[in-house]
Amino acid sequence: MKSQSPTGQTPLDMIRPVLWMAAAAFAAGFGGYLVLGLRAIQPVAN
């Protein structure tokens, strides 16, 4: 990967942390929703 900007900060490098946070938030929300759904389907399962 070649960085053509003198600071080494490409637009992708600036956007990447935001994408990681969005992906983490989506994964956490989807995981929590999935766990709640499974608990609703199987209330006796620990």
PETATA-V403625 format. One line per field, one symbol per residue. phi: phi as a letter, one per 30 degrees, with the letter a starting at -180 (. if undefined). A space follows every 50 residues. Layout:
# PETATA-V403625
phi: ???
This chain:
# PETATA-V403625
phi: .cccdddicdeddddeeddddddddddddddddddddddddbdddd
